[in-house]
């Protein structure tokens, strides 16, 4: 299960809407071992593509080092799909390399409806999980 | 000679859980071969038959090695190599 504040959920959706029609991506860091997403970090999509995303390699180094310095880990890794459902694609599954993270997918294919779903992706297996949005 | 190599979570199965290992070599290529002698299978996760694997980021200190010679990049005592799997994916 992913427990996330409404504020953070809204930030993810807003980022996805802002970058549409390109895919948006980012991380929410939290204290190591806590499973609490706390610190929102939007990332550049180095692919700038409507169908693919990739963290810029040097930005990723900076962010990962910063998390390490702060004793944090990537609790949520999010990205958006701009024309398909908010479900992990084959490429999403094959590149998922943080077994402890919640992979959040947002779809911006429908202007009126928000699709926000979360998954664990471990050893190539996708498991959808419940999302609990807390007030703060 | 000691070069620190920082290992991401997903590759720590090759290092007995250690997040940092040491090795030696004059180039990144030699360093990875040296590591593989003690952590069998690790090199194969980093290198394919063409060179460095595309969706693995390898950094020499603060630089992405793709821009400074890839596997041929010279490494020196006191350098730190960081390995991070690329974070990527997409709708297709």
Backbone of each chain as ProteinMPNN parsed JSONL, in Angstrom:
{"seq_chain_A": "XXXXXXXXXXXXXXXXXXXXXXXXXXXXXXXXXXXXXXXXXXXXXXXXXXXXXXXXXXXXXXXXXXXXXXXXXXXXXXXXXXXXXXXXXXXXXXXXXXXXXXXXXXXXXXXXXXXXXXXXXXXXXXXXXXXXXXXX", "coords_chain_A": {"N_chain_A": [[0.841, -1.205, 0.0], [0.443, 2.226, -0.74], [0.913, 5.123, 1.067], [0.167, 8.425, 0.938], [0.411, 11.989, 1.025], [-2.232, 14.327, 0.317], [-1.306, 16.671, -0.738], [1.196, 15.99, -1.881], [0.382, 14.096, -3.762], [-1.162, 15.749, -5.394], [0.849, 17.411, -6.381], [2.308, 15.665, -7.999], [0.397, 15.048, -9.973], [-0.05, 17.604, -11.004], [2.463, 18.187, -12.089], [2.572, 16.254, -14.103], [0.437, 17.092, -15.738], [1.376, 19.597, -16.479], [3.612, 18.986, -18.058], [2.578, 17.518, -20.115], [2.251, 17.324, -23.663], [4.526, 15.67, -23.202], [6.099, 12.977, -21.389], [6.156, 13.125, -17.864], [8.351, 13.011, -15.012], [9.698, 11.852, -11.864], [10.762, 11.861, -8.393], [9.843, 10.901, -5.073], [11.305, 11.494, -2.122], [12.061, 9.891, 0.998], [12.569, 9.251, 4.553], [15.084, 6.79, 5.038], [14.017, 3.471, 5.088], [11.533, 4.113, 6.155], [9.289, 4.138, 4.552], [7.78, 6.365, 3.988], [6.65, 8.811, 1.908], [8.024, 11.964, 1.429], [9.542, 14.193, 0.446], [9.319, 16.047, -2.372], [10.602, 15.68, -5.582], [10.881, 16.872, -8.598], [11.921, 15.68, -11.758], [13.981, 16.268, -14.626], [12.866, 15.146, -17.793], [14.936, 13.572, -19.717], [14.566, 12.537, -22.202], [12.493, 13.924, -23.281], [9.956, 13.152, -24.403], [6.81, 11.975, -25.76], [6.367, 9.345, -25.289], [8.357, 8.131, -23.818], [10.563, 8.144, -21.006], [13.439, 9.322, -19.225], [15.63, 9.712, -16.58], [17.869, 12.43, -16.404], [21.294, 11.75, -16.491], [23.306, 13.035, -14.909], [21.81, 14.664, -13.253], [20.454, 12.707, -11.886], [22.563, 11.546, -10.462], [23.245, 13.63, -8.738], [20.868, 13.932, -7.241], [20.588, 11.366, -6.107], [22.9, 11.233, -4.551], [22.387, 13.29, -2.793], [20.127, 12.318, -1.445], [21.345, 10.17, -0.199], [23.148, 11.511, 1.502], [21.3, 12.675, 3.19], [20.238, 10.554, 4.438], [18.083, 9.298, 3.154], [15.773, 7.598, 0.969], [14.604, 6.65, -2.357], [11.297, 6.73, -2.176], [9.002, 6.928, -3.679], [8.811, 6.541, -7.152], [7.861, 8.302, -9.841], [6.021, 8.581, -12.934], [4.492, 9.772, -15.979], [1.997, 8.643, -18.289], [1.018, 9.576, -21.469], [-0.876, 8.958, -23.348], [-1.805, 6.507, -22.911], [-3.0, 3.965, -20.588], [-2.673, 4.306, -16.992], [-0.734, 2.249, -16.276], [1.975, 0.007, -15.736], [4.177, -0.294, -18.479], [5.82, -2.625, -20.774], [8.443, -1.643, -21.03], [8.612, -0.035, -18.754], [8.557, -2.011, -16.797], [10.837, -3.512, -17.439], [12.92, -1.746, -16.919], [12.693, -1.126, -14.261], [14.362, -0.609, -11.35], [14.629, -0.157, -8.668], [13.929, -1.879, -6.131], [12.642, -1.363, -3.727], [10.946, 0.74, -4.099], [7.831, 2.557, -4.578], [6.132, 2.479, -7.49], [4.683, 4.984, -9.107], [2.129, 5.735, -11.32], [0.762, 8.027, -13.549], [-1.864, 8.986, -15.669], [-2.289, 11.168, -18.384], [-4.061, 11.125, -20.394], [-6.71, 11.785, -20.484], [-8.261, 14.811, -20.272], [-10.069, 15.57, -18.333], [-10.259, 13.639, -16.358], [-8.395, 12.382, -13.621], [-5.916, 9.949, -13.479], [-4.403, 7.986, -11.198], [-2.22, 5.768, -10.021], [-0.629, 3.1, -8.204], [2.237, 0.921, -7.938], [4.132, -2.048, -7.119], [7.184, -3.131, -8.398], [8.942, -5.825, -8.803], [11.639, -7.874, -9.526], [10.696, -8.141, -12.162], [8.003, -8.552, -11.834], [4.793, -7.194, -11.619], [2.797, -5.643, -9.225], [-0.203, -4.277, -8.445], [-1.08, -1.757, -6.087], [-2.96, -0.581, -3.266], [-3.841, 2.854, -2.89], [-3.561, 5.18, -0.389], [-4.729, 8.252, 0.376], [-3.708, 10.755, 2.403], [-4.694, 13.405, 4.637], [-2.686, 15.228, 5.284]], "CA_chain_A": [[0.0, 0.0, 0.0], [1.138, 3.515, -0.731], [0.254, 6.194, 1.809], [0.753, 9.666, 0.423], [-0.427, 13.136, 1.362], [-2.958, 14.92, -0.812], [-0.434, 17.697, -1.307], [2.19, 15.357, -2.751], [-0.356, 13.525, -4.878], [-1.526, 16.852, -6.283], [2.072, 17.889, -7.047], [2.622, 14.72, -9.067], [-0.584, 15.234, -11.052], [0.199, 18.924, -11.61], [3.67, 18.051, -12.909], [2.199, 15.488, -15.296], [-0.407, 17.958, -16.585], [2.213, 20.691, -16.998], [4.549, 18.5, -19.07], [1.831, 16.921, -21.226], [2.227, 15.917, -24.06], [5.679, 14.835, -22.88], [5.989, 12.269, -20.113], [6.794, 13.77, -16.709], [8.935, 11.991, -14.133], [10.331, 12.376, -10.652], [10.99, 11.02, -7.213], [9.54, 11.473, -3.758], [12.242, 10.893, -1.168], [11.597, 9.791, 2.378], [13.619, 8.7, 5.411], [15.406, 5.403, 4.71], [13.321, 2.464, 5.895], [10.265, 4.581, 6.734], [8.198, 3.984, 3.575], [6.98, 7.595, 4.002], [7.085, 9.786, 0.912], [7.981, 13.282, 2.076], [10.196, 15.307, -0.254], [8.996, 15.982, -3.797], [11.72, 16.084, -6.445], [10.569, 16.642, -10.012], [13.153, 15.459, -12.524], [13.924, 16.512, -16.061], [12.796, 13.98, -18.666], [16.001, 13.815, -20.696], [14.1, 12.112, -23.518], [11.456, 14.882, -23.713], [9.19, 12.372, -25.381], [5.463, 11.611, -25.316], [6.229, 7.908, -25.032], [9.495, 7.59, -23.104], [11.208, 9.068, -20.072], [14.697, 8.862, -18.639], [16.255, 10.747, -15.752], [19.176, 12.901, -16.857], [22.231, 10.968, -15.667], [24.009, 13.835, -13.9], [20.82, 15.087, -12.265], [20.198, 11.538, -11.059], [23.696, 11.396, -9.524], [23.127, 14.684, -7.72], [19.725, 13.624, -6.382], [20.872, 10.155, -5.342], [23.9, 11.568, -3.535], [21.71, 14.131, -1.808], [19.318, 11.406, -0.629], [22.283, 9.406, 0.625], [23.627, 12.429, 2.545], [20.203, 12.956, 4.112], [19.732, 9.262, 4.91], [16.78, 9.086, 2.528], [15.767, 6.717, -0.2], [13.484, 6.999, -3.236], [10.111, 5.988, -1.745], [8.127, 6.905, -4.86], [9.329, 6.961, -8.457], [6.621, 8.504, -10.614], [6.066, 9.132, -14.281], [3.163, 9.837, -16.579], [1.716, 8.172, -19.64], [0.24, 10.668, -22.039], [-1.918, 8.485, -24.264], [-2.198, 5.147, -22.53], [-3.472, 3.916, -19.201], [-1.68, 4.429, -15.922], [-0.324, 0.888, -15.921], [3.358, -0.15, -16.219], [4.404, -0.92, -19.779], [6.958, -3.56, -20.761], [9.694, -0.917, -20.763], [8.583, 0.341, -17.336], [8.893, -3.196, -16.003], [12.208, -3.97, -17.656], [13.893, -0.814, -16.358], [12.468, -0.865, -12.831], [15.576, -1.092, -10.701], [14.619, 0.163, -7.247], [12.925, -2.838, -5.652], [11.91, -0.861, -2.555], [10.148, 1.935, -4.412], [6.461, 2.494, -5.1], [6.123, 3.066, -8.829], [3.408, 5.669, -9.312], [1.833, 6.083, -12.705], [-0.333, 8.956, -13.779], [-2.141, 9.141, -17.093], [-2.855, 12.467, -18.75], [-4.763, 10.953, -21.66], [-8.036, 12.396, -20.381], [-8.114, 16.12, -19.626], [-10.997, 15.767, -17.225], [-10.135, 12.653, -15.28], [-7.057, 12.053, -13.131], [-5.654, 8.537, -13.199], [-3.222, 7.956, -10.313], [-2.163, 4.395, -9.506], [0.7, 2.767, -7.676], [2.622, -0.474, -8.15], [5.458, -2.546, -6.8], [7.742, -3.879, -9.537], [10.081, -6.541, -8.221], [12.052, -9.011, -10.361], [9.864, -8.245, -13.355], [6.594, -8.814, -11.513], [4.046, -5.988, -11.258], [1.664, -5.832, -8.321], [-0.838, -3.005, -8.135], [-1.349, -1.626, -4.654], [-3.924, 0.44, -2.878], [-3.273, 4.161, -2.564], [-4.302, 5.895, 0.653], [-4.351, 9.669, 0.348], [-3.971, 11.32, 3.725], [-5.0, 14.842, 4.587], [-1.434, 16.0, 5.222]], "C_chain_A": [[0.874, 1.253, 0.0], [0.299, 4.501, 0.076], [0.947, 7.487, 1.436], [-0.171, 10.821, 0.769], [-1.107, 13.669, 0.099], [-2.075, 15.948, -1.512], [0.585, 17.101, -2.28], [1.522, 14.729, -3.975], [-0.69, 14.615, -5.897], [-0.309, 17.392, -7.032], [2.458, 16.977, -8.209], [1.69, 14.952, -10.256], [-0.338, 16.565, -11.772], [1.43, 18.888, -12.515], [3.336, 17.326, -14.212], [1.379, 16.346, -16.265], [0.451, 19.045, -17.246], [3.109, 20.221, -18.141], [3.869, 17.826, -20.254], [1.986, 17.821, -22.442], [3.521, 15.132, -23.871], [5.416, 14.106, -21.573], [6.734, 13.062, -19.049], [7.341, 12.677, -15.802], [9.555, 12.641, -12.905], [10.351, 11.364, -9.535], [10.345, 11.692, -6.01], [10.422, 10.732, -2.757], [11.598, 10.828, 0.211], [12.693, 9.171, 3.218], [13.826, 7.211, 5.125], [14.698, 4.453, 5.657], [11.957, 2.868, 6.397], [9.054, 4.291, 5.854], [7.29, 5.21, 3.553], [7.49, 8.53, 2.913], [6.961, 11.182, 1.507], [8.476, 14.416, 1.189], [10.059, 15.127, -1.757], [10.18, 16.491, -4.617], [11.319, 15.815, -7.897], [11.885, 16.547, -10.778], [12.925, 15.844, -13.979], [13.736, 15.176, -16.781], [13.793, 14.216, -19.782], [15.594, 13.367, -22.101], [13.128, 13.122, -24.117], [10.532, 14.259, -24.759], [7.785, 12.116, -24.86], [5.32, 10.127, -24.993], [7.384, 7.316, -24.233], [10.021, 8.618, -22.119], [12.514, 8.457, -19.608], [15.217, 10.009, -17.787], [17.578, 11.14, -16.386], [20.237, 12.295, -15.935], [22.925, 11.798, -14.591], [23.053, 14.367, -12.839], [20.534, 13.913, -11.316], [21.315, 11.339, -10.043], [23.559, 12.397, -8.386], [22.027, 14.33, -6.723], [19.989, 12.382, -5.526], [21.915, 10.417, -4.251], [23.265, 12.376, -2.411], [20.86, 13.26, -0.882], [20.219, 10.612, 0.319], [22.786, 10.258, 1.79], [22.577, 12.657, 3.615], [19.607, 11.676, 4.712], [18.3, 9.022, 4.428], [16.92, 8.027, 1.439], [14.609, 7.137, -1.098], [12.261, 6.155, -2.869], [9.128, 5.852, -2.91], [8.955, 7.297, -6.069], [8.097, 7.095, -9.338], [6.934, 8.903, -12.046], [4.673, 9.094, -14.862], [3.15, 9.158, -17.94], [0.762, 9.169, -20.253], [-0.889, 10.219, -22.955], [-2.428, 7.105, -23.903], [-2.565, 5.121, -21.048], [-2.312, 3.992, -18.214], [-1.318, 3.051, -15.397], [1.083, 0.68, -16.478], [3.442, -0.881, -17.551], [5.555, -1.922, -19.662], [8.269, -2.842, -20.48], [9.741, -0.474, -19.302], [9.06, -0.829, -16.479], [10.358, -3.566, -16.186], [13.243, -3.028, -17.059], [13.704, -0.558, -14.866], [13.609, -1.463, -12.019], [15.7, -0.662, -9.251], [13.553, -0.713, -6.601], [12.109, -2.346, -4.45], [10.945, 0.27, -2.865], [8.713, 1.591, -4.78], [6.512, 3.194, -6.456], [4.741, 3.655, -9.077], [3.274, 6.039, -10.779], [0.626, 6.982, -12.764], [-0.605, 8.941, -15.276], [-2.766, 10.498, -17.347], [-3.642, 12.365, -20.053], [-6.131, 11.602, -21.665], [-7.896, 13.711, -19.617], [-8.936, 16.262, -18.363], [-10.758, 14.819, -16.063], [-8.675, 12.428, -14.906], [-6.967, 10.546, -12.94], [-4.345, 8.487, -12.431], [-3.199, 6.586, -9.662], [-0.741, 4.068, -9.088], [0.967, 1.269, -7.746], [3.942, -0.776, -7.472], [5.913, -3.308, -8.036], [9.018, -4.53, -9.024], [10.377, -7.763, -9.068], [11.108, -9.224, -11.531], [8.394, -8.517, -13.095], [5.933, -7.525, -11.019], [2.909, -6.352, -10.315], [1.056, -4.465, -8.045], [-1.134, -2.956, -6.639], [-2.338, -0.496, -4.417], [-3.193, 1.747, -2.578], [-4.162, 4.817, -1.505], [-3.812, 7.333, 0.644], [-4.721, 10.274, 1.695], [-4.113, 12.833, 3.625], [-3.732, 15.685, 4.558], [-0.234, 15.087, 5.164]], "O_chain_A": [[1.909, 1.309, 0.664], [-0.886, 4.689, -0.2], [2.159, 7.629, 1.597], [-1.39, 10.659, 0.804], [-0.624, 13.486, -1.019], [-2.102, 16.072, -2.736], [0.809, 17.638, -3.365], [2.038, 14.823, -5.089], [-0.522, 14.428, -7.102], [-0.422, 17.789, -8.191], [2.882, 17.446, -9.265], [2.136, 15.041, -11.4], [-0.409, 16.637, -12.999], [1.432, 19.492, -13.587], [3.768, 17.737, -15.289], [1.612, 16.319, -17.473], [0.27, 19.366, -18.421], [3.344, 20.969, -19.09], [4.503, 17.587, -21.282], [1.86, 19.034, -22.277], [3.605, 14.001, -24.35], [4.615, 14.551, -20.751], [7.81, 13.604, -19.303], [6.851, 11.547, -15.82], [9.891, 13.825, -12.911], [10.01, 10.193, -9.703], [10.303, 12.92, -5.934], [10.306, 9.521, -2.571], [10.708, 11.613, 0.539], [13.651, 8.621, 2.674], [12.859, 6.461, 4.987], [14.768, 4.607, 6.877], [11.271, 2.053, 7.013], [7.929, 4.208, 6.345], [6.136, 5.105, 3.137], [8.628, 8.995, 2.977], [5.907, 11.543, 2.031], [7.883, 15.495, 1.184], [10.604, 14.19, -2.341], [10.693, 17.585, -4.38], [11.402, 14.683, -8.372], [12.844, 17.255, -10.472], [11.81, 15.755, -14.491], [14.371, 14.184, -16.422], [13.519, 14.986, -20.702], [16.212, 13.776, -23.084], [12.958, 13.169, -25.336], [10.363, 14.79, -25.857], [7.58, 12.047, -23.648], [4.285, 9.695, -24.486], [7.395, 6.11, -23.988], [9.937, 9.822, -22.364], [12.68, 7.238, -19.599], [15.24, 11.156, -18.235], [18.325, 10.281, -16.853], [20.081, 12.331, -14.714], [23.114, 11.319, -13.473], [23.424, 14.508, -11.674], [20.39, 14.098, -10.107], [21.049, 11.001, -8.89], [23.735, 12.053, -7.217], [22.225, 14.418, -5.511], [19.644, 12.361, -4.345], [21.812, 9.876, -3.15], [23.564, 12.173, -1.234], [20.876, 13.449, 0.334], [19.889, 10.412, 1.488], [22.845, 9.79, 2.927], [22.899, 12.812, 4.793], [18.593, 11.723, 5.408], [17.431, 8.601, 5.191], [18.02, 7.629, 1.053], [13.731, 7.886, -0.67], [12.202, 4.977, -3.223], [8.508, 4.806, -3.1], [9.711, 8.267, -6.024], [7.373, 6.124, -9.557], [7.979, 9.488, -12.33], [3.775, 8.459, -14.307], [4.16, 9.109, -18.642], [-0.211, 9.569, -19.613], [-1.764, 11.014, -23.3], [-3.368, 6.596, -24.515], [-2.452, 6.128, -20.349], [-1.15, 3.774, -18.558], [-1.56, 2.727, -14.234], [1.368, 1.131, -17.588], [2.854, -1.948, -17.727], [6.179, -2.056, -18.609], [9.121, -3.372, -19.766], [10.799, -0.532, -18.676], [9.861, -0.659, -15.56], [11.047, -3.895, -15.22], [14.343, -3.466, -16.723], [14.498, 0.17, -14.269], [13.798, -2.679, -12.003], [16.773, -0.791, -8.66], [12.389, -0.318, -6.534], [11.018, -2.851, -4.187], [10.205, 0.712, -1.986], [8.418, 0.485, -5.233], [6.891, 4.362, -6.549], [3.759, 2.93, -9.235], [4.193, 6.585, -11.389], [-0.394, 6.735, -12.12], [0.333, 8.888, -16.072], [-3.66, 10.929, -16.619], [-3.87, 13.364, -20.734], [-6.66, 11.935, -22.726], [-7.469, 13.726, -18.463], [-8.558, 16.98, -17.438], [-11.027, 15.161, -14.912], [-7.819, 12.299, -15.781], [-7.836, 9.938, -12.314], [-3.3, 8.892, -12.941], [-4.061, 6.273, -8.841], [0.221, 4.677, -9.556], [0.051, 0.455, -7.63], [4.77, 0.112, -7.271], [5.135, -4.039, -8.648], [10.04, -3.868, -8.838], [9.499, -8.592, -9.308], [10.759, -10.359, -11.855], [7.619, -8.693, -14.035], [6.444, -6.855, -10.122], [2.144, -7.276, -10.589], [1.713, -3.592, -7.48], [-1.404, -3.98, -6.011], [-2.52, 0.4, -5.241], [-2.069, 1.741, -2.077], [-5.365, 4.985, -1.708], [-2.633, 7.603, 0.874], [-5.891, 10.303, 2.079], [-3.697, 13.449, 2.644], [-3.686, 16.724, 3.899], [0.901, 15.562, 5.107]]}, "seq_chain_B": "XXXXXXXXXXXXXXXXXXXXXXXXXXXXXXXXXXXXXXXXXXXXXXXXXXXXXXXXXXXXXXXXXXXXXXXXXXXXXXXXXXXXXXXXXXXX", "coords_chain_B": {"N_chain_B": [[46.819, -0.027, -4.514], [43.714, 1.609, -4.553], [40.449, 1.799, -5.565], [37.347, 3.09, -5.02], [34.195, 1.619, -5.443], [30.899, 2.325, -5.78], [27.97, 0.641, -5.163], [24.755, 0.02, -6.481], [21.569, -0.696, -4.872], [20.254, -2.818, -6.258], [22.302, -4.341, -7.31], [23.658, -5.419, -5.241], [23.487, -8.038, -4.567], [25.574, -9.294, -5.752], [27.697, -8.52, -4.276], [27.643, -9.468, -1.763], [25.881, -7.972, -0.288], [27.21, -5.662, 0.29], [27.563, -2.123, 0.019], [29.607, -0.796, -1.053], [32.596, -1.446, -2.749], [36.052, -2.356, -3.32], [38.579, -1.912, -5.828], [41.066, -2.41, -8.419], [42.939, -1.056, -11.213], [43.903, 0.204, -14.444], [42.21, 1.306, -16.203], [38.635, 1.793, -16.582], [37.585, -0.511, -17.661], [39.508, -2.471, -16.959], [39.247, -2.273, -14.211], [36.594, -3.176, -13.789], [36.869, -5.82, -14.599], [38.63, -6.67, -12.662], [37.029, -6.429, -10.365], [35.124, -8.332, -10.971], [36.46, -10.685, -10.607], [36.323, -11.134, -7.909], [33.704, -10.757, -7.389], [31.759, -12.461, -8.875], [29.994, -12.255, -11.923], [29.211, -9.671, -11.737], [30.398, -7.869, -13.559], [29.122, -8.51, -15.959], [26.642, -7.382, -15.606], [27.13, -4.798, -16.036], [28.461, -4.4, -18.407], [28.128, -5.095, -21.862], [28.392, -6.946, -25.016], [29.049, -4.841, -26.592], [29.903, -2.702, -25.144], [29.708, -0.423, -22.384], [26.704, -1.033, -20.653], [23.601, 0.168, -21.827], [21.527, 1.233, -20.179], [22.646, 1.577, -17.727], [24.104, 3.752, -15.529], [27.336, 4.971, -15.169], [29.621, 6.573, -13.159], [32.545, 8.531, -12.912], [34.015, 9.854, -10.323], [32.622, 12.964, -10.437], [31.645, 12.801, -12.981], [29.875, 11.58, -15.867], [30.779, 8.597, -17.28], [30.332, 8.061, -19.947], [30.943, 10.318, -21.359], [33.612, 10.654, -21.132], [35.218, 8.716, -22.215], [34.209, 6.205, -21.703], [34.429, 2.696, -21.27], [37.142, 2.767, -21.632], [38.061, 4.801, -20.07], [40.537, 6.322, -18.096], [41.448, 5.368, -14.79], [42.26, 6.219, -11.413], [44.105, 5.795, -8.354], [42.267, 6.563, -5.478], [40.105, 7.591, -6.852], [36.514, 7.652, -7.166], [34.095, 5.448, -8.204], [30.766, 5.439, -9.22], [27.864, 3.543, -9.515], [24.745, 3.611, -11.013], [21.608, 2.328, -11.766], [19.884, 3.315, -14.688], [17.014, 5.397, -14.517], [14.148, 4.861, -16.096], [11.644, 4.534, -18.675], [8.333, 4.142, -20.075], [5.376, 4.886, -22.024], [5.123, 3.039, -24.033]], "CA_chain_B": [[45.937, 0.916, -5.233], [42.329, 1.348, -4.163], [39.412, 2.628, -6.171], [36.069, 2.736, -4.416], [33.098, 1.477, -6.397], [29.643, 2.332, -5.017], [27.102, -0.339, -5.813], [23.345, 0.287, -6.178], [20.849, -1.763, -4.167], [19.875, -3.962, -7.072], [23.469, -5.156, -7.653], [24.365, -5.845, -4.025], [23.503, -9.507, -4.494], [26.89, -9.724, -6.231], [28.758, -8.067, -3.371], [27.302, -9.923, -0.413], [25.153, -6.925, 0.42], [28.035, -4.461, 0.498], [27.22, -1.019, -0.872], [30.823, -0.226, -1.614], [33.678, -2.429, -2.84], [37.276, -1.737, -3.835], [39.252, -2.648, -6.884], [42.189, -1.691, -9.029], [43.029, -1.148, -12.667], [44.331, 1.468, -15.057], [41.026, 1.82, -16.892], [37.368, 1.285, -16.059], [37.491, -1.877, -18.182], [40.336, -3.322, -16.092], [38.654, -2.232, -12.873], [35.42, -4.057, -13.763], [37.359, -7.208, -14.652], [39.202, -6.954, -11.34], [35.902, -6.637, -9.442], [34.417, -9.562, -11.339], [37.216, -11.824, -10.071], [35.886, -11.356, -6.527], [32.235, -10.673, -7.35], [31.445, -13.054, -10.171], [28.723, -11.91, -12.536], [28.961, -8.227, -11.638], [30.8, -7.218, -14.809], [28.113, -8.774, -16.972], [25.513, -6.465, -15.391], [27.588, -3.448, -16.368], [29.078, -4.397, -19.738], [27.676, -6.126, -22.806], [29.454, -7.172, -26.002], [29.349, -3.607, -27.319], [30.539, -1.753, -24.225], [28.911, -0.205, -21.177], [25.27, -1.25, -20.897], [22.951, 1.447, -22.109], [20.691, 1.78, -19.12], [23.366, 1.635, -16.456], [24.945, 4.946, -15.464], [28.585, 4.805, -14.421], [30.227, 7.884, -12.96], [33.906, 8.599, -12.37], [33.874, 11.055, -9.486], [31.371, 13.67, -10.732], [31.347, 12.792, -14.413], [29.303, 10.398, -16.506], [31.913, 8.078, -18.069], [30.004, 8.073, -21.383], [31.499, 11.505, -21.985], [35.066, 10.738, -20.914], [35.95, 7.553, -22.724], [33.528, 4.929, -21.457], [35.231, 1.641, -20.646], [38.562, 3.103, -21.739], [38.409, 5.933, -19.211], [41.584, 6.001, -17.116], [41.074, 5.54, -13.383], [43.427, 6.383, -10.556], [43.985, 5.627, -6.906], [41.533, 7.665, -4.862], [38.869, 7.878, -7.58], [35.301, 6.936, -6.764], [33.171, 5.077, -9.281], [29.403, 5.23, -8.726], [26.998, 2.874, -10.485], [23.314, 3.793, -10.754], [20.78, 1.929, -12.903], [19.112, 4.428, -15.218], [15.584, 5.364, -14.218], [13.573, 5.107, -17.414], [10.467, 3.733, -19.006], [7.467, 4.912, -20.95], [4.048, 4.365, -22.324], [5.082, 1.944, -25.019]], "C_chain_B": [[44.496, 0.598, -4.859], [41.404, 2.347, -4.827], [38.094, 2.155, -5.598], [35.006, 2.655, -5.502], [31.805, 1.355, -5.597], [28.591, 1.572, -5.818], [25.634, -0.051, -5.474], [22.676, -0.945, -5.562], [20.682, -3.023, -5.004], [21.073, -4.842, -7.453], [24.195, -5.674, -6.413], [24.304, -7.35, -3.792], [24.856, -10.04, -4.947], [28.004, -9.391, -5.248], [28.48, -8.482, -1.935], [26.613, -8.843, 0.394], [25.941, -5.645, 0.626], [27.664, -3.354, -0.471], [28.448, -0.355, -1.48], [31.893, -1.311, -1.622], [34.897, -1.715, -3.406], [37.892, -2.577, -4.921], [40.413, -1.836, -7.413], [42.2, -1.917, -10.529], [43.428, 0.207, -13.216], [43.19, 2.132, -15.814], [39.786, 1.225, -16.223], [37.2, -0.187, -16.447], [38.266, -2.841, -17.277], [39.75, -3.394, -14.689], [37.462, -3.189, -12.787], [35.832, -5.523, -13.829], [37.929, -7.613, -13.304], [38.08, -7.237, -10.331], [35.243, -7.982, -9.698], [35.13, -10.792, -10.803], [36.771, -12.158, -8.649], [34.365, -11.361, -6.405], [31.72, -11.146, -8.697], [30.061, -12.7, -10.678], [28.452, -10.416, -12.538], [29.281, -7.516, -12.953], [29.729, -7.355, -15.885], [26.88, -7.879, -16.811], [25.855, -5.053, -15.836], [28.018, -3.32, -17.825], [28.435, -5.47, -20.605], [28.725, -6.26, -23.911], [29.807, -5.936, -26.822], [30.111, -2.607, -26.436], [29.708, -1.619, -22.968], [27.433, -0.372, -21.503], [24.554, 0.088, -20.929], [22.184, 2.04, -20.94], [21.304, 1.601, -17.739], [24.231, 2.88, -16.51], [26.165, 4.656, -14.616], [29.256, 6.168, -14.355], [31.63, 7.712, -12.398], [33.966, 9.927, -11.632], [32.568, 11.755, -9.867], [30.946, 13.604, -12.189], [30.741, 11.473, -14.878], [30.374, 9.855, -17.458], [31.615, 8.0, -19.561], [30.71, 9.228, -22.088], [33.012, 11.602, -21.835], [35.77, 9.432, -21.254], [35.326, 6.206, -22.43], [34.433, 3.924, -20.765], [36.719, 1.955, -20.67], [39.007, 4.217, -20.819], [39.485, 5.525, -18.207], [41.071, 6.24, -15.701], [42.339, 5.523, -12.532], [43.09, 6.116, -9.1], [43.254, 6.825, -6.32], [40.279, 8.071, -5.613], [37.707, 7.121, -6.953], [34.455, 6.69, -7.993], [31.81, 4.861, -8.64], [28.602, 4.584, -9.837], [25.551, 3.12, -10.079], [22.538, 3.271, -11.955], [19.986, 3.14, -13.382], [17.665, 4.272, -14.776], [14.89, 5.781, -15.507], [12.357, 4.232, -17.619], [9.606, 4.526, -19.953], [6.215, 4.167, -21.314], [4.024, 3.193, -23.281], [5.878, 0.774, -24.479]], "O_chain_B": [[44.103, -0.568, -4.85], [41.547, 3.56, -4.678], [37.758, 0.973, -5.674], [34.93, 3.521, -6.374], [31.628, 0.407, -4.831], [28.366, 1.842, -6.997], [25.299, 0.107, -4.3], [23.148, -2.072, -5.71], [20.929, -4.137, -4.541], [20.878, -5.981, -7.878], [25.245, -6.306, -6.534], [24.994, -7.875, -2.918], [25.241, -11.142, -4.556], [29.116, -9.906, -5.36], [29.029, -7.901, -0.999], [26.742, -8.796, 1.617], [25.391, -4.647, 1.09], [27.47, -3.612, -1.659], [28.333, 0.538, -2.319], [32.081, -2.013, -0.629], [34.789, -0.598, -3.912], [37.749, -3.799, -4.939], [40.707, -0.74, -6.937], [41.566, -2.836, -11.046], [43.307, 1.229, -12.539], [43.191, 3.342, -16.041], [39.87, 0.296, -15.421], [36.73, -0.999, -15.65], [37.752, -3.887, -16.881], [39.758, -4.45, -14.057], [37.338, -3.933, -11.814], [35.214, -6.372, -13.187], [37.745, -8.743, -12.852], [38.175, -8.174, -9.539], [34.853, -8.685, -8.765], [34.502, -11.824, -10.566], [36.832, -13.314, -8.228], [33.808, -11.898, -5.447], [31.304, -10.352, -9.541], [29.073, -12.827, -9.956], [27.57, -9.942, -13.253], [28.519, -6.66, -13.402], [29.468, -6.412, -16.632], [26.155, -7.647, -17.778], [24.969, -4.213, -15.995], [27.941, -2.236, -18.403], [28.22, -6.599, -20.164], [29.834, -5.745, -23.767], [30.73, -5.959, -27.637], [30.867, -1.774, -26.936], [29.074, -2.579, -22.529], [26.97, 0.11, -22.537], [24.86, 1.004, -20.166], [22.204, 3.256, -20.746], [20.606, 1.49, -16.732], [25.015, 3.046, -17.444], [26.056, 4.161, -13.495], [29.436, 6.834, -15.375], [31.875, 6.872, -11.532], [33.968, 10.993, -12.248], [31.496, 11.193, -9.641], [29.994, 14.273, -12.591], [31.051, 10.403, -14.354], [30.829, 10.575, -18.347], [32.54, 7.886, -20.365], [31.037, 9.133, -23.271], [33.628, 12.532, -22.355], [36.789, 9.087, -20.656], [35.845, 5.173, -22.854], [35.119, 4.252, -19.797], [37.473, 1.467, -19.828], [40.191, 4.553, -20.777], [39.357, 4.497, -17.542], [40.346, 7.203, -15.449], [43.343, 4.902, -12.882], [41.935, 6.202, -8.682], [43.584, 7.97, -6.629], [39.461, 8.82, -5.078], [37.89, 6.094, -6.3], [34.136, 7.619, -8.736], [31.706, 4.174, -7.624], [28.655, 5.032, -10.983], [25.172, 2.869, -8.935], [22.781, 3.726, -13.073], [19.471, 3.907, -12.568], [17.152, 3.157, -14.673], [15.029, 6.919, -15.956], [12.081, 3.317, -16.843], [10.076, 5.479, -20.574], [6.019, 3.001, -20.97], [3.049, 2.445, -23.347], [5.982, -0.26, -25.14]]}, "name": "protein", "num_of_chains": 2, "seq": "XXXXXXXXXXXXXXXXXXXXXXXXXXXXXXXXXXXXXXXXXXXXXXXXXXXXXXXXXXXXXXXXXXXXXXXXXXXXXXXXXXXXXXXXXXXXXXXXXXXXXXXXXXXXXXXXXXXXXXXXXXXXXXXXXXXXXXXXXXXXXXXXXXXXXXXXXXXXXXXXXXXXXXXXXXXXXXXXXXXXXXXXXXXXXXXXXXXXXXXXXXXXXXXXXXXXXXXXXXXXXXXXXXXX"}
